[in-house]
């Protein structure tokens, strides 16, 4: 085995290759053999608590196809349905806790995530400053700011006549919680992939994501699992 860093070594040792080497030689049978399902699952790993519309937009797959593939991912134990108010969202099984669903559902909306990332980069920005750095209308911006504030991801403070926006402690708590769970999530996923004979191998843990290489019908394909699902505030 080539030299590997401590982080990679720890995950490999948690799920040793010998544990499932015999199983990996069997014929693969997995919902992730379907390319669209892999794209949907990959999207959910990077954007947990996404709704069907956000998944369709992020993957380029039609809403009807997304709905059908999600049923397969749910029934096979890769993905779970979660309820946020009247909305139904989806996440990889074991990645998020119930008290984080609302906040993560807001962040899974592409325009809201972009606005939030701008606030992380420039805390204290007002509406005018945010508009200058985003491709968004003022109406959509204000709608997202309200959702971010209501979900306790952002704090709105008045500076004279101007409202300024800052990351809230709630976001830091969720980010730390998800980071603490990421190793266990990756370990359980590796076991499941091996049980379905996809020969998972971890090839890279140096970047922000853990790169898992799968063998599907003789071809290698990649899943990326975030080691730090949310950035530091």
C-alpha positions, 0 to 999 in steps of 0.5 A, spaced: 500 500 500 502 506 498 504 511 503 498 515 506 496 520 511 493 519 518 486 521 516 486 516 510 489 511 514 484 511 520 478 511 515 482 505 511 483 501 518 476 502 520 473 499 514 479 494 512 480 491 505 480 484 507 473 485 511 470 485 504 475 483 499 471 476 497 464 480 497 467 485 492 469 479 487 461 478 487 457 481 481 455 488 483 448 489 485 447 496 487 442 502 485 448 506 485 450 503 478 445 507 475 449 514 473 443 518 474 442 516 481 449 517 483 449 524 481 443 525 485 446 522 491 452 526 490 448 532 490 445 530 496 452 529 499 454 536 498 447 539 499 443 535 504 436 537 505 435 539 498 428 538 495 426 535 488 426 542 485 433 544 487 436 537 486 433 537 478 436 544 478 443 542 480 443 535 476 440 537 470 435 531 471 428 532 470 423 533 476 419 527 474 426 522 473 429 525 480 422 523 484 423 516 481 430 515 482 429 518 489 424 512 491 429 507 489 435 511 493 430 511 499 428 504 499 435 502 498 437 505 504 441 511 501 437 516 502 431 518 507 425 523 506 425 529 511 419 533 513 421 541 513 414 544 515 410 543 508 416 541 504 419 534 503 426 534 503 432 529 502 438 527 505 443 521 505 441 517 511 445 518 517 448 525 515 444 530 518 440 531 525 432 533 525 434 539 529 438 541 523 433 540 517 430 547 517 437 550 516 440 545 511 433 546 507 435 553 506 442 552 505 440 547 499 437 553 495 442 555 490 440 562 491 440 562 498 447 559 499 450 564 495 447 569 499 449 566 505 456 565 502 457 572 501 455 574 508 460 569 510 466 572 506 464 579 508 460 579 515 456 586 516 454 586 509 448 590 507 443 589 502 446 594 497 453 590 498 450 583 497 446 585 491 453 588 488 456 581 488 450 577 486 446 575 480 440 576 484 434 581 484 433 585 490 426 581 491 429 574 491 435 577 496 430 579 501 426 573 501 433 569 502 435 574 507 428 573 511 429 565 510 436 565 513 434 570 519 428 565 520 432 559 520 437 562 525 443 562 520 444 569 520 443 575 525 440 582 522 443 588 526 441 595 525 446 600 523 443 607 523 438 606 517 441 600 514 440 593 516 447 589 516 447 581 516 452 577 520 453 569 520 449 566 527 452 562 532 447 557 530 451 556 523 457 554 527 454 549 531 451 545 525 458 546 522 461 543 528 456 537 528 456 535 521 464 535 521 464 531 527 459 526 524 463 526 517 467 520 519 462 515 521 458 517 515 463 515 510 465 509 514 458 506 514 457 508 506 464 505 505 461 498 508 454 499 504 458 500 498 462 494 499 456 490 501 453 491 494 460 489 491 462 496 488 469 495 490 470 502 494 477 505 495 479 512 498 484 515 493 484 522 496 483 525 503 487 531 502 482 536 499 476 538 502 472 532 500 473 525 501 474 521 494 471 514 493 472 511 487 467 505 485 468 500 480 461 500 476 461 495 470 468 495 469 469 502 469 471 507 475 467 512 477 467 517 483 463 519 489 466 525 493 464 526 500 465 532 504 469 532 510 467 539 512 460 539 509 459 546 511 465 552 511 467 555 518 464 562 519 
